[in-house]
Amino acid sequence: MNVIPLKKNLSFLQYQAIIKFLNDIGVEVADSGTDPYADILTQEDIEAIMLSREQIQKGLGIKNEDVFNEIEEKRRRSWK
């Protein structure tokens, strides 16, 4: 097995791009067996994200602009 040492850590997007490039040129990349990003999202986080997406599809989401307007209004009231 060949190993290529890197001078710095890669972002996930950089990693994906390199793996795609290597696959495109016919270089087989073995699975390292460890996912460096596995501990970022818990199962609870993933379920919350999925629920949020479902709610948005059902029209139950709040527009970003409405949230910021509400925050601004609360700031104005608290500064008086």
N, C-alpha and C positions, 0 to 999 in steps of 0.2 A: 504494500500500500504506500502511495506517495502522500506526503503532507506538505502543504504550502503554509509557511509561517507568515502571519500578517503583522504589520507594524502597529495597527490600532484595531480596536473593536469596530465591527460593522453595525450599521443600523439594520433593522429588519428589512427595509426596502432595498438596501444595498445587497444584503445577503440573498434576497429573492432574485435580484437582477443578475448576480453572479451565478447562482444555481441555474437560472434559465439560460444564460450564455453558455455555461459548460454543457448543459444538456443539448443545446442547439448545435454545438460543434462535436457532439458525440462522446463527450467525457461523462462516464457514469460516476455519480456521486453517491457514496454510501451514507446511509442515515447515521448520524452520530449517536442516536439512542437517547439523547437528552435534548429537551426543548428549552433554550435559554429564556423563552418568554412564557413558559408554562405557569410561572408563579405570579404573573401580572394580573390576570383576571381569575377570580374565583368562580365556581359554578354558580354561586348566588349572583355575581355580577353579570354573568352571561345570561342567566334567566331574566334578570331585570332589564337588560338590553333588549332581549327578545320580546318581553312584555311591552316595553316602550314602543318598539317598532309596530307591534300589533295595534296598540292604541292610536298611533299616528295614522295607520292605514284606515282605521275606523273613524278618523276625524276628531279624535279626542285630544289631540296635541294642542299646545299653545304656541302661537307664533313668537319667534324670537323678539320681534319688535314689541309685542305686547308685554313680554316679560321685562324688557328694558324700560318701557314706559312706566310699568308698575314700580320698578326699583327706583326710578327717578322721582316718582311721586312720593314714595316713602321717604326718600332723602330730603325732599323739600319740606315735608311735614315735620321731620325730626329736627331740622335746622331752625325752625321758627321759635 
